[in-house]
Amino acid sequence: MPEILKIAENIKNQVEEFKPQVPIVVALRTEGMKDRHWDALTQRVGFEIKPYEGFTFGKCMEMNLLEHTEAIVDVGERSGKEF
């Protein structure tokens, strides 16, 4: 079943590519994220990050947020604990 194997390998590769982005998604979607957390995040990364109409994960990737994963996860975890 080489055709099925090829499809499975393709899906596996896509999952592996997405894995590093999961912590950012989880952190930015934490229910406890308040304005003070977005402000702290903005200060830590050095440019403004705030949710707005049309703020998508694609926009996050355009902002190169993968470079700031540690700061994003830290702020996201703190906001989750305060919620």
Secondary structure by P-SEA (a helix, b strand, c coil): caaaaaaaaaaaaaaaaaccaaaaaaaaacccccaaaaaaaaaaacbbbbbcccccaaaaaaaccccaaaaaaaaaaaaaaac
